[in-house]
Amino acid sequence: MRIYKILRAGEWADLQTSGETDGAPVDIADGFVHFSTADQVRETALRHFRGETDLVLLALDADALGPDLKWEPSRGGQMFPHLYGKLRLADVIWHAPLPFEGETHAFPGGL
């Protein structure tokens, strides 16, 4: 199963440089890296990144993250993937820009 992470351009640049990260400031504060499923990622973008430009969408394979990935209830009782470990560049399957156009972010085809 694919899961998704939205990073700001600077956070993505840091991940590319260092090869791993504890995540965005909200991830560090919460003690885990927040991810979303394909069904959740649009609402995540709308709630937490509304109007932001210079975003990057990352796709990862949930199974490849192993036991550090936990599924926990969050928004409205939905189960969200949370990584209790480092987000590693090597785990990123693909990445794409996530521009803000009009009132929403323009997601890559298939999402």
Buried (B, 14 or more C-beta within 10 A) or exposed (E): EBBBBBBBBEBBEBBEEEEEBBBBEEBEEEEBBBBBBBEBBBEBBEEEBEEBEEBBBBBBEBEEBEEEBEBEEBEEEBEBBBBEBBBBBEBBEEBBBBEBEEEEBEBEEEB
